[in-house]
Amino acid sequence: MDESIFAHVPMIIIPFIGDQFFNAQRMLERGVGLSLDYTNLQKEEFKSAIIEVITNPRYKKKVTELAELASDQPMTGLERAVWWTEYVLRHKGAKHLRSPFLEIPTYQYLLLDVICVLLVILAVLSGAAYVLFKLALRLVIRTCVRKRNKEKDQ
């Protein structure tokens, strides 16, 4: 979509998965193209959509307006890159712009603290399940023994 807008070319959008449906709806609302449903797409419908986008000047006008909005920047990309390079040089590396996550300890970077907590939880749950299973097994055995003893007594 960005390349189409930058080149001032109206679109025919055929969304398949994910965010493509949302993006198609946004482009329809902006009037820069048409959207088609691929599940029941017919040759004639596709052909008429192409002809509509090519011949109707409103699509070209809308995409041109959108391109002008997107390209209205205070400086070019090269000028911005030069400015930021000079900024970093002026401030001797601009350490204030560095991400604090570059300084985290190794155990946090590798998520060892999270893994340890999960392992402790798993160990506690496994221990609790073992104790409950053992108690349930004892209860079943006691019940069976009592039943046998009653049958023998009778």
C-alpha contacts under 8 A as a table, 3 or more apart, distances in Angstrom:
res1	aa1	res2	aa2	distance
1	M	4	S	5.07
1	M	5	I	6.08
1	M	11	M	7.96
2	D	5	I	5.16
2	D	6	F	6.02
3	E	6	F	5.04
3	E	7	A	6.08
4	S	7	A	5.16
4	S	8	H	6.10
4	S	9	V	5.11
4	S	10	P	6.90
4	S	11	M	7.16
5	I	8	H	4.96
5	I	9	V	6.05
5	I	10	P	7.40
5	I	63	V	5.88
5	I	64	T	7.33
5	I	66	L	6.88
5	I	67	A	5.37
6	F	9	V	7.81
6	F	67	A	5.46
6	F	71	S	7.95
7	A	67	A	7.86
8	H	60	K	6.84
8	H	63	V	5.55
8	H	64	T	5.21
8	H	67	A	6.48
9	V	60	K	6.63
9	V	63	V	6.64
9	V	64	T	8.00
10	P	32	V	5.37
10	P	33	G	5.28
10	P	53	V	6.63
10	P	54	I	7.96
10	P	59	Y	5.75
10	P	60	K	5.75
10	P	63	V	6.00
11	M	32	V	6.39
11	M	33	G	4.44
11	M	34	L	6.44
11	M	53	V	7.39
12	I	33	G	5.50
12	I	34	L	4.88
12	I	35	S	5.70
12	I	36	L	7.29
12	I	49	A	7.29
12	I	50	I	7.19
12	I	53	V	7.58
13	I	24	A	6.03
13	I	33	G	7.21
13	I	34	L	6.05
13	I	35	S	4.51
13	I	36	L	6.22
14	I	24	A	7.67
14	I	35	S	5.77
14	I	36	L	5.11
14	I	37	D	6.17
14	I	38	Y	6.22
15	P	20	Q	4.93
15	P	21	F	5.35
15	P	24	A	6.72
15	P	35	S	7.70
15	P	36	L	7.60
15	P	37	D	7.21
15	P	38	Y	7.42
16	F	20	Q	6.57
16	F	21	F	7.34
16	F	38	Y	7.37
17	I	20	Q	5.92
17	I	21	F	7.05
18	G	21	F	6.83
19	D	22	F	5.24
19	D	23	N	6.17
20	Q	23	N	5.00
20	Q	24	A	5.95
21	F	24	A	5.08
21	F	25	Q	6.23
22	F	25	Q	5.12
22	F	26	R	6.28
23	N	26	R	5.06
23	N	27	M	6.24
24	A	27	M	5.17
24	A	28	L	6.17
24	A	35	S	6.18
25	Q	28	L	5.05
25	Q	29	E	6.19
25	Q	35	S	7.72
26	R	29	E	5.10
26	R	30	R	6.26
27	M	30	R	5.03
27	M	31	G	6.16
27	M	32	V	5.73
27	M	33	G	6.42
27	M	34	L	7.83
28	L	31	G	5.00
28	L	32	V	6.39
28	L	33	G	5.97
28	L	34	L	6.05
28	L	35	S	6.90
30	R	62	K	7.28
31	G	34	L	7.83
31	G	58	R	7.84
31	G	59	Y	6.18
31	G	62	K	6.11
31	G	63	V	7.73
32	V	59	Y	4.92
32	V	60	K	7.08
32	V	62	K	5.44
32	V	63	V	5.06
33	G	53	V	6.58
33	G	59	Y	6.02
34	L	49	A	7.01
34	L	53	V	7.43
36	L	41	L	7.07
36	L	46	F	7.74
37	D	40	N	6.19
37	D	41	L	5.98
38	Y	41	L	4.96
41	L	45	E	6.80
41	L	46	F	6.94
42	Q	45	E	5.25
42	Q	46	F	6.24
43	K	46	F	5.20
43	K	47	K	6.13
44	E	47	K	5.01
44	E	48	S	6.04
45	E	48	S	5.20
45	E	49	A	6.15
46	F	49	A	5.15
46	F	50	I	6.34
47	K	50	I	5.19
47	K	51	I	6.27
48	S	51	I	5.04
48	S	52	E	5.95
49	A	52	E	5.00
49	A	53	V	6.18
50	I	53	V	5.31
50	I	54	I	6.12
51	I	54	I	5.11
51	I	55	T	5.90
52	E	55	T	5.41
52	E	56	N	5.67
53	V	56	N	5.64
53	V	57	P	7.89
53	V	59	Y	6.34
54	I	57	P	7.62
56	N	59	Y	6.31
56	N	60	K	7.65
57	P	60	K	5.26
57	P	61	K	6.14
58	R	61	K	4.94
58	R	62	K	6.05
59	Y	62	K	5.19
59	Y	63	V	6.17
60	K	63	V	5.28
60	K	64	T	6.05
61	K	64	T	5.12
61	K	65	E	6.23
62	K	65	E	5.10
62	K	66	L	6.21
63	V	66	L	5.01
63	V	67	A	6.06
64	T	67	A	5.02
64	T	68	E	6.19
65	E	68	E	5.16
65	E	69	L	6.30
66	L	69	L	5.09
66	L	70	A	6.24
67	A	70	A	5.07
67	A	71	S	6.04
68	E	71	S	5.17
68	E	72	D	6.02
69	L	72	D	5.46
70	A	73	Q	7.72
73	Q	76	T	6.89
75	M	79	E	5.90
75	M	80	R	6.28
76	T	79	E	5.16
76	T	80	R	6.18
77	G	80	R	5.07
77	G	81	A	6.18
78	L	81	A	5.07
78	L	82	V	6.20
79	E	82	V	5.12
79	E	83	W	6.12
80	R	83	W	5.04
80	R	84	W	6.22
81	A	84	W	5.29
81	A	85	T	6.13
82	V	85	T	5.09
82	V	86	E	6.14
83	W	86	E	5.17
83	W	87	Y	6.03
84	W	87	Y	4.81
84	W	88	V	6.19
85	T	88	V	5.28
85	T	89	L	6.31
86	E	89	L	4.97
86	E	90	R	5.99
87	Y	90	R	5.08
87	Y	91	H	6.27
87	Y	94	A	7.70
88	V	91	H	5.28
88	V	92	K	6.05
88	V	93	G	4.98
88	V	94	A	5.17
89	L	92	K	5.12
89	L	93	G	6.06
89	L	94	A	7.75
90	R	93	G	7.86
91	H	94	A	5.06
92	K	95	K	7.88
94	A	97	L	5.67
94	A	98	R	7.29
95	K	98	R	5.26
98	R	102	L	7.48
99	S	102	L	5.76
100	P	103	E	5.70
100	P	104	I	7.26
101	F	104	I	5.37
104	I	108	Q	6.46
104	I	109	Y	6.51
105	P	108	Q	5.47
105	P	109	Y	6.32
106	T	109	Y	4.89
106	T	110	L	6.07
107	Y	110	L	5.26
107	Y	111	L	5.93
107	Y	112	L	5.03
107	Y	113	D	6.45
108	Q	111	L	4.70
108	Q	112	L	6.09
108	Q	113	D	6.29
109	Y	112	L	7.77
111	L	114	V	5.30
111	L	115	I	6.25
112	L	115	I	4.94
112	L	116	C	6.02
113	D	116	C	5.17
113	D	117	V	6.36
114	V	117	V	5.20
114	V	118	L	6.24
115	I	118	L	5.09
115	I	119	L	6.07
116	C	119	L	5.03
116	C	120	V	6.15
117	V	120	V	5.14
117	V	121	I	6.23
118	L	121	I	5.08
118	L	122	L	6.06
119	L	122	L	4.94
119	L	123	A	6.02
120	V	123	A	5.02
120	V	124	V	6.14
121	I	124	V	5.15
121	I	125	L	6.12
122	L	125	L	5.15
122	L	126	S	5.96
123	A	126	S	5.05
123	A	127	G	6.01
124	V	127	G	5.08
124	V	128	A	6.08
125	L	128	A	5.04
125	L	129	A	6.03
126	S	129	A	5.06
126	S	130	Y	6.08
127	G	130	Y	5.02
127	G	131	V	6.21
128	A	131	V	5.16
128	A	132	L	6.10
129	A	132	L	5.12
129	A	133	F	5.97
130	Y	133	F	5.11
130	Y	134	K	6.07
131	V	134	K	5.05
131	V	135	L	6.14
132	L	135	L	5.08
132	L	136	A	6.04
133	F	136	A	5.07
133	F	137	L	6.04
134	K	137	L	5.08
134	K	138	R	6.23
135	L	138	R	5.12
135	L	139	L	6.20
136	A	139	L	5.04
136	A	140	V	6.21
137	L	140	V	5.13
137	L	141	I	6.14
138	R	141	I	5.08
138	R	142	R	6.03
139	L	142	R	5.14
139	L	143	T	6.11
140	V	143	T	5.11
140	V	144	C	6.17
141	I	144	C	5.11
141	I	145	V	6.09
142	R	145	V	5.09
142	R	146	R	6.08
143	T	146	R	5.19
143	T	147	K	6.15
144	C	147	K	5.06
144	C	148	R	6.23
145	V	148	R	5.13
145	V	149	N	6.11
146	R	149	N	5.06
146	R	150	K	6.17
147	K	150	K	5.19
147	K	151	E	6.26
148	R	151	E	5.02
148	R	152	K	6.14
149	N	152	K	5.08
149	N	153	D	6.15
150	K	153	D	5.11
150	K	154	Q	6.37
151	E	154	Q	5.36
